[in-house]
Amino acid sequence: MTDQNVKSTCPYCGVGCGVIANASKIVGDPSHPANQGALCVKGSSLITSLKQPQRLLYPKIAGKTVEWEQATTEIAETIKRVCDESGPSAIGMYLSGQLLTEDYYVANKLMKGFIGSSHVDTNSRLCMSSAVAAHIRAFGEDVVAANYSDLENTDLIVLIGSNLAWTHPIVYKRVQQAKKQNPDLKIVVIDPRQTVTAEQADLYLALANDSDVYLYKGLMRYLIDNDALDNQFIVRATQGFDELHHELTSEDYSIENVSLVTSIDQKLLEQFYQWFKDAPRAVTVFCQGVNQSENGTDKANSIINSHLLTGKIAKLGCGPFSITGQPNAMGGREVGGLANQLAVHRGFDEQSITEVKQFWQAPNISMNVGHKAVELFDAVEKGEIRVLWIMATNPAISMPDTDQIRRALENCECVIVSDITPDTDTARYADILLPAAAWGEKSGMVTNSERVISRQRSFLPMPGETKADWKMICEVAQKLGFKEAFDFLSVADVFREHAALSGINSSNNKLFDISHLAMLSDDEYDTWQPKQWPMNATNQQIFDQQNGYPVFPSASGKAQLVIPKTNHSRATPCSKAVDLKPENTFWLNTGRNRDQWHTMTRTGHVAALMQSEVEPCIYIHPESAKQAGLVEGKLVLIKSLQVNQRRVDEKRTRHLAKVSFDSGLSKQQAFMSMHWAGAYGSGSAVNQSVLVKNDPISGQPAFKSSQVTIEPIDMGFYGTSIGHVPESIAPNYISYQTLQPVGVWRYAGQMKMDKHSLLGELSQTGEQYLLIEQVWGFALVQLKPATKINSELVCEALHFFSEQPLGLDLSSLAELISKPLNIESFLNKIGCKNVKQQLVCTCFQVTDVMIKHALDTHQITSLSALTQQLKCGTNCGTCLPQVERLWADHQQLIPTITL
């Protein structure tokens, strides 16, 4: 690692925070416009996350290490043969928002321009494709119509389908600061789950599943009835109003009916509608809670409509703001990484095909839209796609209906996987594994949620024979016979060509045109400072103005008011009978954990990030759990209720998790994080129970509203091992937690655990064990025998077994591993009652018990004094809602004296 400071960009969410990295630490970049030096807990842990436990260093074919020459030759010859036999449509690629813009560009160019297959899609399809479709329908182009600075210059912020405090903490910190500077700023949170974001809102609306469109149709009707439309803006800048007006006034979208459909109290609804009507400026932030739906595109268009009807768009402090989930989800959209895009915000119309073909000098350009993600893997399973190249993503866990994805990968003739680790669930299906450069080793551009293009820069050497993704793609392309088109000498060369291609937009009204950057010198590329496109924009507003009104990038120059379709299950007030029966049936909502990232390959091995959720949990309201006979801490079986004709093994539509109570959920809601995968808990991967329901426009799967049953499952034993798991244990459930200095496995089995039989089996290995019986069960201490050098017995591993879920202080027990056994100390640790603690502040490792202790034992007279003493809430600010709640609870306990 270099000793010099290198400016780069964080590889996590779409906020696009700048970082400064050197040999000893990674900190926030104060000069970067996105974060101004702040970092969330994941960004703050980047230096630790670089220590990847299992790194893929050399190419492998059928599990055997080979030279790059052999690997790329094998890939090229396979693609050639399959194209000759079945045509270009038999080749597919599945990309990722983790790729850099240059990686994306060469992959898209190779597939769509030279191989001639449009079957290249990206995991951004699972994240933001409904927003993309909505932007194109409304504006004529995929453009985000707001900036972070709008959040600091507005009167109303509406957060819908976004737990911003957890998923985009640095943007949320900016919202908190805006509220502090302007106490009159109103914050509304709309979410089926009362998240930590919702707890800090001025108004929280707990809407029923997939009732968003009905909610916004009610808002638009309220604006009409209360003469709150900007009629001049509608006439000058939009089209389609008459049709939308007829739709809104021909049906009953009164507050009473909207209340029935959405399950939101009428007074709260009216308050929201009135605030939106009265606010001179308003920003609506929406994310996966809107997009990941059967009608996500219509949800997004209904939000956009509300801004167009009131003219609260294209000016400071206003606009619908789709915030992305990945570091380069926007860059992938810019180059055409989605199957329904060709390149640089152009589709498959005749003019675009002609212009892109001419620029690329493409011999076999794709003429039609390709398979979107779900369709892509359907085609793989059917044998229609025979070669699939997967880059920097883990669809065996992240896609819906993961059993079908695994079948597809198993049946595929040739699966190529480029990744940094061989340990992902997807990499295990690879016929050819390619070692990719990781963050910190590769260089290129990324574009964040507000269209700021930033550099990721390398500050680490590439280990082994790892390569940048763009480089390995170019090597394959050259062996396919396309040497001249892929003879890039540097990543800067790739970016210059991408920028030059965007120049085809100069002849139309598309806004994505960065063609002036085609002239960047190598030095200018190396020293690039973050810039937002369009780079000729004034006052940071993306749309040009004409006579005081915005000009949109549509054929007419006007925005389209789209008539959004209401989800059928919530179409009428009487359909509130969608309530699920019996008591063990729930709507399953999935989402992110505060401290984890995607399928945990980057964050699971970081001990500090594993403490907020130590094993797979399903969160349920305590009263609902009681009615369903579910006990907190015990395992349950989660089974999908959705019908899927493609399924072969119905047993795979289920997964296991432990019950955890959350009173912020409604009685019919359950929530589970989407991260559990691989060694950390692949048997608890939630998408085993999320079956395929797609938005018909965007192709984005619905991850937020699966119908499942949650049933208690009898376990004969619950076990925990620190150090390693005995080989003779064959559990039905297992999860793994990194806990310094060792690992912890939690597991359970349906067979009864007999201590004497187990001890007998283990003793046959020649290892020494000490059996300790307790009221709750028994413990086995695995010992290293004494040596001539060390006469003391050393604790090698610890194993605990009980008929009930175990509650032990694992942190203190982990400290005993590899140390001489002190039996008295050990007995004290396992004999005392476990104090259940919840990690509140990951940045400074502060628990709720520590906060309560500080409040009880110190003379702390203010919230600021508390945060100054323990530091909780002083870094990323994500934990502030929980800290404030604990402070408020403590204040209520303080006795008062009435004189």
MARFINU-426298 format. One line per field, with one value per residue (C-alpha): x, y, z; residue number from 1. Coordinates in steps of 0.2 Angstrom, whole numbers, plus 5000, padded with zeros to 4 digits. Layout:
<recs>
c1	X:...
c2	Y:...
c3	Z:...
pos	NUM:...
</recs>
This chain:
<recs>
c1	5000:5006:5012:5005:4987:4977:4959:4946:4928:4919:4914:4897:4881:4876:4880:4897:4907:4925:4939:4958:4968:4985:4996:4988:4970:4956:4946:4933:4938:4933:4934:4922:4905:4895:4901:4913:4923:4910:4909:4896:4901:4904:4915:4924:4928:4936:4953:4948:4937:4952:4959:4949:4949:4949:4956:4955:4972:4974:4962:4954:4946:4936:4944:4962:4974:4979:4988:4978:4982:4973:4958:4955:4958:4945:4932:4935:4934:4919:4910:4915:4909:4892:4889:4892:4880:4866:4869:4874:4858:4866:4878:4874:4882:4876:4885:4885:4884:4901:4910:4918:4911:4925:4922:4904:4908:4919:4907:4892:4902:4908:4891:4880:4891:4903:4896:4879:4869:4858:4857:4868:4860:4865:4861:4855:4839:4836:4839:4834:4827:4809:4815:4825:4808:4799:4811:4811:4792:4791:4806:4811:4828:4834:4839:4838:4829:4837:4853:4859:4859:4841:4838:4847:4836:4818:4803:4797:4807:4796:4805:4795:4802:4818:4826:4839:4847:4853:4855:4862:4868:4878:4864:4853:4866:4864:4845:4848:4859:4846:4833:4844:4847:4829:4817:4803:4808:4795:4801:4788:4792:4781:4785:4776:4789:4793:4812:4824:4822:4803:4806:4814:4801:4788:4775:4776:4763:4763:4755:4749:4759:4760:4747:4759:4750:4733:4741:4748:4732:4724:4737:4734:4715:4717:4728:4714:4700:4710:4715:4733:4739:4752:4741:4754:4768:4756:4752:4770:4780:4769:4757:4744:4735:4717:4719:4726:4713:4699:4707:4708:4691:4682:4686:4684:4701:4694:4704:4691:4694:4713:4713:4704:4715:4732:4727:4733:4723:4713:4720:4738:4734:4726:4741:4753:4742:4741:4760:4763:4751:4757:4776:4783:4797:4797:4809:4803:4817:4812:4822:4820:4804:4796:4806:4806:4787:4776:4771:4787:4787:4769:4774:4788:4778:4765:4778:4785:4767:4764:4779:4775:4757:4763:4778:4789:4803:4818:4821:4832:4824:4812:4810:4808:4825:4828:4843:4853:4859:4876:4892:4891:4873:4871:4887:4881:4865:4875:4885:4869:4872:4854:4847:4834:4847:4859:4872:4874:4855:4850:4838:4835:4827:4833:4842:4851:4856:4863:4873:4880:4885:4894:4904:4909:4911:4902:4901:4886:4876:4861:4845:4833:4831:4839:4833:4831:4838:4824:4821:4840:4841:4825:4834:4849:4839:4830:4847:4844:4859:4873:4887:4885:4898:4894:4905:4906:4889:4881:4864:4863:4859:4853:4840:4822:4818:4836:4832:4828:4844:4854:4846:4850:4868:4870:4862:4872:4885:4898:4897:4911:4913:4924:4926:4938:4934:4930:4919:4903:4887:4888:4907:4904:4895:4909:4917:4929:4934:4943:4953:4947:4955:4947:4942:4959:4968:4958:4955:4941:4926:4909:4894:4884:4865:4866:4876:4893:4907:4921:4937:4941:4960:4971:4982:4986:4996:4986:4990:4994:4988:4972:4966:4955:4938:4940:4957:4951:4936:4947:4959:4944:4938:4954:4955:4937:4945:4940:4958:4957:4940:4947:4965:4964:4981:4974:4958:4959:4958:4942:4934:4939:4930:4914:4914:4916:4902:4890:4893:4880:4867:4872:4861:4846:4839:4847:4856:4869:4883:4900:4909:4921:4929:4935:4950:4955:4974:4981:4986:4969:4961:4973:4969:4951:4940:4922:4910:4891:4884:4877:4893:4886:4871:4868:4863:4865:4848:4848:4835:4837:4825:4815:4804:4805:4800:4810:4814:4813:4823:4808:4803:4791:4802:4788:4786:4773:4760:4758:4742:4749:4740:4735:4741:4726:4727:4724:4713:4697:4693:4684:4701:4707:4701:4718:4722:4731:4725:4728:4739:4755:4754:4763:4769:4788:4798:4816:4830:4847:4855:4863:4881:4881:4883:4875:4879:4892:4908:4915:4908:4905:4923:4923:4920:4913:4901:4894:4888:4871:4864:4874:4863:4849:4833:4815:4807:4789:4778:4777:4758:4758:4772:4762:4746:4756:4765:4782:4795:4808:4826:4819:4820:4806:4802:4798:4789:4783:4764:4766:4763:4777:4775:4793:4798:4804:4808:4795:4806:4818:4805:4809:4822:4826:4829:4827:4813:4816:4803:4800:4785:4788:4780:4762:4753:4754:4772:4788:4805:4822:4838:4844:4863:4864:4874:4888:4897:4888:4871:4866:4852:4844:4845:4829:4827:4823:4806:4804:4797:4796:4784:4790:4786:4780:4788:4805:4807:4812:4807:4796:4806:4795:4779:4780:4767:4774:4770:4781:4780:4789:4800:4805:4824:4832:4846:4854:4873:4886:4905:4919:4935:4927:4912:4916:4915:4903:4889:4877:4865:4849:4853:4870:4876:4893:4899:4916:4921:4939:4950:4940:4924:4908:4895:4877:4868:4853:4847:4831:4839:4842:4860:4866:4882:4890:4888:4894:4909:4913:4913:4924:4936:4940:4949:4962:4957:4955:4938:4932:4914:4905:4887:4876:4858:4855:4864:4882:4899:4913:4930:4942:4960:4977:4988:5002:5019:5037:5038:5021:5014:4997:4982:4977:4959:4958:4939:4922:4906:4890:4873:4856:4838:4834:4842:4858:4862:4880:4892:4902:4914:4921:4922:4931:4945:4949:4953:4972:4975:4979:4963:4958:4943:4937:4936:4928:4914:4911:4909:4896:4887:4882:4866:4868:4864:4856:4864:4860:4874:4868:4884:4895:4907:4912:4905:4893:4879:4862:4868:4883:4872:4860:4875:4882:4865:4863:4880:4885:4878:4873:4861:4859:4859:4874:4884:4879:4885:4901:4905:4902:4905:4889:4881:4896:4902:4890:4874:4865:4863:4856:4837:4841:4852:4839:4826:4836:4839:4820:4816:4829:4821:4804:4812:4819:4808:4801:4796:4781:4782
c2	5000:5017:5029:5044:5050:5045:5052:5039:5036:5024:5007:5006:5015:5027:5043:5043:5049:5054:5046:5049:5033:5029:5015:5016:5023:5028:5044:5055:5068:5085:5092:5080:5088:5072:5070:5084:5073:5063:5044:5031:5016:5005:5018:5020:5002:5001:4999:4983:4976:4976:4960:4948:4931:4921:4930:4923:4926:4916:4910:4893:4881:4867:4871:4870:4885:4890:4904:4920:4915:4898:4906:4919:4908:4895:4909:4916:4899:4894:4910:4907:4889:4893:4908:4897:4884:4894:4912:4927:4926:4911:4922:4932:4944:4949:4964:4974:4992:4988:4989:5005:5015:5009:4991:4993:5002:4988:4974:4983:4987:4969:4961:4973:4979:4965:4948:4955:4950:4962:4949:4959:4965:4971:4969:4987:4979:4974:4991:5006:5000:5006:5023:5023:5018:5031:5045:5040:5040:5056:5066:5057:5052:5043:5059:5062:5079:5084:5086:5084:5103:5103:5094:5109:5122:5115:5117:5099:5082:5067:5050:5036:5018:5024:5020:5034:5034:5016:5015:5032:5038:5053:5060:5058:5067:5082:5081:5081:5096:5105:5102:5109:5125:5127:5120:5124:5111:5097:5079:5065:5047:5035:5016:5001:4999:5012:5013:5023:5036:5036:5039:5056:5062:5076:5065:5046:5037:5018:5013:4996:4985:4992:5005:5019:5023:5025:5037:5048:5048:5054:5068:5073:5073:5083:5096:5097:5099:5112:5123:5119:5115:5126:5128:5139:5126:5112:5121:5127:5112:5096:5086:5073:5083:5081:5062:5062:5074:5063:5047:5056:5064:5049:5038:5041:5046:5055:5055:5043:5030:5032:5030:5013:5007:5013:5009:5027:5037:5051:5065:5060:5059:5076:5083:5076:5082:5099:5101:5096:5109:5123:5120:5132:5119:5101:5086:5068:5055:5037:5021:5002:5003:5011:5002:4984:4981:4974:4992:5001:5011:5017:5022:5032:5041:5045:5054:5063:5068:5076:5088:5091:5096:5109:5115:5109:5103:5111:5124:5124:5114:5105:5088:5069:5062:5044:5039:5024:5009:5005:5015:5015:5011:5028:5025:5008:5017:5030:5017:5007:4992:4988:4976:4988:5001:5002:5015:5033:5034:5028:5014:5002:5015:5015:5032:5026:5009:5018:5031:5019:5006:5020:5026:5009:5002:4988:4973:4964:4977:4971:4977:4973:4974:4959:4949:4958:4950:4937:4933:4931:4917:4910:4908:4901:4887:4883:4881:4896:4905:4893:4904:4917:4929:4935:4950:4957:4951:4936:4931:4915:4925:4942:4937:4931:4913:4908:4889:4893:4903:4889:4877:4888:4890:4871:4868:4881:4874:4887:4899:4912:4922:4937:4941:4945:4929:4911:4909:4917:4906:4910:4907:4889:4886:4893:4883:4897:4909:4925:4935:4953:4968:4974:4991:5000:4990:4997:5014:5022:5033:5031:5042:5044:5048:5066:5063:5068:5059:5054:5044:5028:5027:5013:5013:4995:4983:4970:4953:4937:4938:4949:4960:4975:4969:4981:4973:4955:4959:4967:4952:4941:4953:4953:4934:4935:4945:4962:4968:4986:4990:4984:4990:5001:5005:5012:5015:5033:5027:5018:5033:5045:5034:5033:5052:5053:5042:5052:5066:5058:5066:5083:5082:5078:5084:5071:5079:5066:5073:5073:5073:5087:5075:5065:5077:5074:5071:5057:5070:5078:5060:5056:5072:5073:5082:5077:5085:5084:5082:5091:5101:5117:5117:5134:5134:5115:5113:5099:5106:5121:5135:5143:5158:5153:5135:5119:5111:5092:5080:5073:5075:5089:5097:5094:5081:5068:5066:5047:5039:5027:5010:5005:4989:4976:4970:4987:4994:4998:5001:4985:4976:4979:4962:4957:4954:4938:4923:4913:4921:4914:4922:4938:4951:4948:4964:4963:4976:4982:4980:4996:4989:4976:4977:4965:4947:4951:4946:4964:4966:4950:4947:4964:4960:4977:4977:4960:4965:4974:4958:4943:4930:4929:4936:4938:4953:4952:4963:4955:4953:4945:4933:4928:4925:4914:4905:4911:4914:4927:4919:4903:4897:4897:4891:4904:4897:4906:4906:4912:4900:4897:4884:4883:4876:4858:4856:4864:4862:4875:4889:4891:4896:4897:4912:4917:4927:4945:4957:4974:4984:4996:4983:4982:4966:4958:4963:4954:4960:4951:4958:4952:4950:4932:4922:4909:4904:4917:4909:4904:4892:4908:4918:4927:4926:4907:4913:4928:4921:4930:4945:4958:4976:4973:4989:4989:4971:4974:4960:4964:4960:4970:4961:4942:4932:4919:4908:4909:4893:4887:4873:4860:4859:4845:4856:4873:4875:4888:4884:4897:4892:4879:4867:4849:4838:4826:4840:4840:4854:4859:4877:4886:4904:4912:4928:4935:4939:4944:4935:4920:4915:4910:4897:4896:4881:4870:4852:4843:4827:4827:4830:4816:4823:4806:4800:4816:4816:4798:4802:4817:4808:4796:4810:4810:4827:4831:4838:4843:4841:4854:4852:4867:4870:4876:4862:4857:4864:4855:4863:4857:4857:4857:4845:4851:4851:4851:4870:4874:4863:4872:4865:4878:4881:4877:4879:4880:4871:4874:4864:4867:4862:4881:4896:4900:4917:4918:4933:4927:4941:4937:4919:4922:4929:4912:4904:4900:4904:4893:4886:4895:4884:4896:4911:4900:4894:4912:4917:4903:4903:4921:4927:4934:4953:4955:4970:4979:4988:5006:5014:5004:5017:5018:5001:5008:4997:5002:4994:5006:5021:5017:5014:5031:5039:5030:5033:5050:5067:5069:5084:5084:5074:5083:5079:5060:5060:5069:5057:5041:5048:5039:5048:5060:5051:5046:5050:5034:5029:5046:5041:5026:5037:5050:5037:5030:5048:5051:5035:5039:5057:5049:5038:5053:5057:5074:5084:5095:5110
c3	5000:4996:5010:5000:5002:4987:4984:4979:4981:4993:4985:4995:4992:4978:4989:4981:4996:4993:5004:5007:5008:5013:5021:5038:5037:5026:5030:5022:5010:5016:4998:4990:4987:4992:5010:5014:5025:5033:5032:5038:5048:5033:5025:5041:5041:5024:5030:5039:5025:5013:5022:5012:5020:5004:4989:4971:4964:4948:4934:4936:4924:4932:4948:4942:4941:4924:4915:4909:4891:4893:4902:4889:4874:4882:4884:4866:4858:4868:4863:4845:4845:4853:4842:4826:4833:4841:4836:4846:4857:4866:4874:4890:4902:4920:4926:4942:4950:4958:4941:4936:4921:4910:4914:4910:4894:4886:4892:4884:4868:4866:4869:4859:4846:4842:4848:4843:4859:4869:4883:4895:4910:4928:4946:4945:4937:4955:4962:4952:4935:4939:4943:4926:4917:4926:4921:4903:4903:4912:4905:4889:4897:4912:4922:4941:4943:4960:4969:4987:4989:4986:5003:5012:5003:5004:5015:5014:5013:5009:5011:5004:5002:5010:5026:5023:5040:5037:5018:5014:5031:5024:5014:5030:5040:5028:5031:5050:5048:5036:5050:5063:5053:5048:5062:5051:5038:5038:5036:5031:5031:5022:5025:5030:5044:5057:5054:5063:5049:5053:5071:5068:5056:5059:5051:5049:5038:5039:5023:5018:5006:4988:4991:4986:4969:4978:4991:4977:4967:4983:4984:4966:4969:4984:4975:4961:4974:4984:4968:4972:4954:4945:4930:4920:4923:4917:4901:4897:4903:4903:4892:4896:4910:4903:4903:4920:4927:4920:4928:4945:4945:4938:4953:4971:4978:4993:5009:5017:5003:5002:5021:5019:5005:5013:5031:5035:5048:5039:5049:5046:5027:5027:5036:5023:5009:5016:5019:5002:4995:5006:5005:4992:4989:4991:4988:4987:4990:4985:4984:4984:4994:4979:4965:4971:4967:4954:4949:4954:4938:4941:4959:4953:4940:4953:4963:4948:4943:4960:4957:4939:4944:4957:4947:4962:4950:4940:4954:4970:4984:4973:4963:4964:4969:4965:4976:4970:4980:4972:4969:4950:4947:4938:4928:4922:4916:4907:4896:4892:4905:4905:4892:4886:4883:4868:4874:4881:4886:4869:4865:4851:4839:4821:4823:4839:4831:4816:4826:4838:4825:4815:4830:4835:4818:4825:4813:4822:4832:4842:4834:4849:4867:4877:4891:4908:4923:4927:4909:4907:4920:4913:4896:4904:4913:4896:4888:4876:4884:4884:4889:4904:4910:4928:4934:4952:4958:4967:4959:4967:4983:4977:4963:4968:4968:4971:4968:4950:4948:4955:4943:4929:4934:4936:4919:4910:4898:4902:4917:4918:4935:4938:4956:4970:4980:4976:4990:4984:4981:4963:4961:4966:4949:4939:4925:4923:4937:4934:4947:4947:4954:4970:4976:4981:4967:4951:4944:4934:4935:4945:4945:4961:4964:4960:4943:4950:4941:4953:4952:4960:4961:4966:4981:4982:4971:4962:4971:4962:4944:4946:4933:4930:4923:4907:4904:4904:4893:4880:4880:4876:4863:4854:4854:4846:4832:4837:4841:4834:4843:4859:4858:4873:4881:4898:4907:4902:4884:4888:4896:4882:4870:4881:4882:4863:4860:4871:4858:4847:4859:4854:4838:4849:4865:4876:4891:4894:4883:4890:4874:4878:4890:4875:4874:4892:4893:4904:4917:4917:4919:4933:4943:4939:4952:4955:4943:4940:4923:4913:4915:4907:4919:4928:4947:4947:4938:4925:4914:4903:4905:4891:4896:4914:4912:4910:4894:4896:4885:4877:4858:4863:4876:4889:4903:4901:4915:4916:4922:4935:4936:4954:4961:4958:4976:4982:4968:4978:4997:4999:4994:5011:5013:5007:5026:5027:5037:5047:5061:5055:5037:5034:5021:5020:5017:5014:5014:5021:5037:5043:5044:5030:5011:4999:5001:5014:5004:5008:5026:5034:5039:5048:5066:5071:5057:5062:5079:5075:5068:5073:5064:5052:5061:5055:5063:5069:5080:5097:5097:5080:5086:5101:5091:5079:5093:5089:5103:5102:5099:5093:5075:5063:5046:5033:5017:5002:4998:4980:4966:4954:4941:4936:4953:4955:4973:4984:4999:4993:4994:5012:5024:5043:5054:5072:5078:5084:5090:5082:5088:5073:5061:5058:5064:5047:5042:5044:5039:5035:5029:5012:5016:5023:5011:5009:5025:5035:5032:5015:5022:5028:5012:5011:4992:4994:4999:4987:4971:4954:4952:4941:4936:4918:4912:4921:4924:4942:4954:4969:4984:4997:4997:4997:5006:5018:5032:5048:5058:5074:5071:5084:5087:5097:5102:5099:5098:5098:5094:5096:5086:5074:5073:5077:5061:5068:5070:5055:5059:5050:5053:5054:5053:5056:5064:5064:5082:5086:5088:5081:5073:5081:5073:5079:5074:5078:5074:5075:5083:5101:5107:5118:5127:5131:5113:5106:5118:5113:5094:5097:5108:5094:5085:5098:5104:5123:5129:5146:5149:5160:5164:5167:5171:5154:5145:5144:5137:5129:5131:5117:5124:5116:5126:5137:5128:5135:5132:5139:5153:5154:5145:5131:5126:5107:5105:5115:5111:5120:5118:5125:5122:5121:5112:5121:5129:5133:5133:5118:5117:5134:5130:5113:5123:5131:5114:5112:5130:5145:5153:5169:5174:5188:5176:5163:5175:5180:5162:5158:5174:5175:5168:5150:5149:5132:5124:5108:5098:5095:5089:5078:5074:5093:5099:5111:5117:5125:5141:5141:5138:5152:5163:5159:5162:5179:5186:5179:5181:5162:5160:5141:5126:5119:5135:5133:5115:5120:5134:5124:5106:5100:5086:5083:5067:5054:5065:5060:5078:5084:5084:5095:5107:5108:5112:5126:5132:5132:5141:5155:5157:5160:5174:5183:5198:5200:5216:5216:5227
pos	1:2:3:4:5:6:7:8:9:10:11:12:13:14:15:16:17:18:19:20:21:22:23:24:25:26:27:28:29:30:31:32:33:34:35:36:37:38:39:40:41:42:43:44:45:46:47:48:49:50:51:52:53:54:55:56:57:58:59:60:61:62:63:64:65:66:67:68:69:70:71:72:73:74:75:76:77:78:79:80:81:82:83:84:85:86:87:88:89:90:91:92:93:94:95:96:97:98:99:100:101:102:103:104:105:106:107:108:109:110:111:112:113:114:115:116:117:118:119:120:121:122:123:124:125:126:127:128:129:130:131:132:133:134:135:136:137:138:139:140:141:142:143:144:145:146:147:148:149:150:151:152:153:154:155:156:157:158:159:160:161:162:163:164:165:166:167:168:169:170:171:172:173:174:175:176:177:178:179:180:181:182:183:184:185:186:187:188:189:190:191:192:193:194:195:196:197:198:199:200:201:202:203:204:205:206:207:208:209:210:211:212:213:214:215:216:217:218:219:220:221:222:223:224:225:226:227:228:229:230:231:232:233:234:235:236:237:238:239:240:241:242:243:244:245:246:247:248:249:250:251:252:253:254:255:256:257:258:259:260:261:262:263:264:265:266:267:268:269:270:271:272:273:274:275:276:277:278:279:280:281:282:283:284:285:286:287:288:289:290:291:292:293:294:295:296:297:298:299:300:301:302:303:304:305:306:307:308:309:310:311:312:313:314:315:316:317:318:319:320:321:322:323:324:325:326:327:328:329:330:331:332:333:334:335:336:337:338:339:340:341:342:343:344:345:346:347:348:349:350:351:352:353:354:355:356:357:358:359:360:361:362:363:364:365:366:367:368:369:370:371:372:373:374:375:376:377:378:379:380:381:382:383:384:385:386:387:388:389:390:391:392:393:394:395:396:397:398:399:400:401:402:403:404:405:406:407:408:409:410:411:412:413:414:415:416:417:418:419:420:421:422:423:424:425:426:427:428:429:430:431:432:433:434:435:436:437:438:439:440:441:442:443:444:445:446:447:448:449:450:451:452:453:454:455:456:457:458:459:460:461:462:463:464:465:466:467:468:469:470:471:472:473:474:475:476:477:478:479:480:481:482:483:484:485:486:487:488:489:490:491:492:493:494:495:496:497:498:499:500:501:502:503:504:505:506:507:508:509:510:511:512:513:514:515:516:517:518:519:520:521:522:523:524:525:526:527:528:529:530:531:532:533:534:535:536:537:538:539:540:541:542:543:544:545:546:547:548:549:550:551:552:553:554:555:556:557:558:559:560:561:562:563:564:565:566:567:568:569:570:571:572:573:574:575:576:577:578:579:580:581:582:583:584:585:586:587:588:589:590:591:592:593:594:595:596:597:598:599:600:601:602:603:604:605:606:607:608:609:610:611:612:613:614:615:616:617:618:619:620:621:622:623:624:625:626:627:628:629:630:631:632:633:634:635:636:637:638:639:640:641:642:643:644:645:646:647:648:649:650:651:652:653:654:655:656:657:658:659:660:661:662:663:664:665:666:667:668:669:670:671:672:673:674:675:676:677:678:679:680:681:682:683:684:685:686:687:688:689:690:691:692:693:694:695:696:697:698:699:700:701:702:703:704:705:706:707:708:709:710:711:712:713:714:715:716:717:718:719:720:721:722:723:724:725:726:727:728:729:730:731:732:733:734:735:736:737:738:739:740:741:742:743:744:745:746:747:748:749:750:751:752:753:754:755:756:757:758:759:760:761:762:763:764:765:766:767:768:769:770:771:772:773:774:775:776:777:778:779:780:781:782:783:784:785:786:787:788:789:790:791:792:793:794:795:796:797:798:799:800:801:802:803:804:805:806:807:808:809:810:811:812:813:814:815:816:817:818:819:820:821:822:823:824:825:826:827:828:829:830:831:832:833:834:835:836:837:838:839:840:841:842:843:844:845:846:847:848:849:850:851:852:853:854:855:856:857:858:859:860:861:862:863:864:865:866:867:868:869:870:871:872:873:874:875:876:877:878:879:880:881:882:883:884:885:886:887:888:889:890:891:892:893:894:895:896:897:898:899
</recs>
